Amino acid sequence: GGKGGSDFDPKGKSELEIMRFCQSFMTELHKHIGEYKDVPAGDIGVGAREIGFLFGQYRRLAGQHESGVLTGKGLAWGGSLVRTEATGYGCVYLTEEMMKAHGASMSGAKVIVSGSGNVAIYAIEKAQELGATVVGFSDSSGWVSTPDGVDVELLKDVKDKRRERVTAYVEESTGATFHEDGSIWDLAADVALPCATQNELNGDHARALAANGVRFVAEGANMPSTPEAIEVFRENGIHFAPGKAANAGGVATSALEMQQNASRDSWSFEYTDQRLHKIMSKIFRTMSNTAKEYGREGDYVVGSNIAGFKKTADAMLAQGVI
């Protein structure tokens, strides 16, 4: 989807200041969105709290309850179960499909997850549910090595509730070590999931991953790998799933949230999670089959690019190149 945002930094701001900013932002944005026009969702720095402030202001300005205008809403006012977990869970579901296609499994694997925000936390949770050990995570202050795995509930408490740095996690856990220097990509692992921010993984990082035995990389964030890094993955035979496929779970579950809004329904966690899993499996099959069809078997960048282009081009031609 399209991206937009602001240069407002919520760090150090009071809840009232954040609310007022969200209301001012929506005062301008509301002219350009609608459930049949354009539907924003959260991203970096925009979680359930901010979506609530934005949605409340939209309702005031529109004078009506239009549930589908924003996704990532609170459960009490039109949100969907699994929406919070969706991008991280979806990234791991697709990674598991990619691993199966190459004779591997998430069970028993060592996984690096950069970041400790929404996407990273739930990628960590799902990877460990599937039997992996997450050996490291990070935030903007540094990175944490966790050779025995991550205490997900503690991490949620530190990041979601207390909004503290990863150093607080290290102080309260056993076996975790905080590092200001070096890079999380220097850890030895089987799988790397960059889930923090754009351009966080460069060519040197990619070479370090290759040297340390990483065989699979899937992007949980938007464009976290630089073009040089992607080329290094190709040169070293690392199986790479780009963000346009690997992090599609968030927008897919936004669509599921809109379905529930349209039908005035509310699905169970299990049912919604099953729908997400099926969507991510289908995305993997589509990009894998497309890459094979065009003579680039195993190149998931080519597969996802061509599959996305064909779907868009076919629709444009069918509708008269509008």
Secondary structure, 3 states (H helix, E strand, C coil): CCCCCCCCCCCCCCHHHHHHHHHHHHHHHHHHCECCCECCCCCCCCCHHHHHHHHHHHHHHHCCCCHHHCCCCCHHHCCCCCCCCHHHHHHHHHHHHHHHHCCCCCCCCEEEEECCCHHHHHHHHHHHHCCCEEEEEEECCEEEECCCCCCHHHHHHHHHHCCCCHHHHHHHCCCCEEECCCCHHHCCCCEEEECCCCCCECHHHHHHHHHCCCCEEECCCCCCECHHHHHHHHHCCCEEECHHHHCCHHHHHHHHHHHHHHHCCCCCHHHHHHHHHHHHHHHHHHHHHHHHHCCCCCCHHHHHHHHHHHHHHHHHHHCCCC
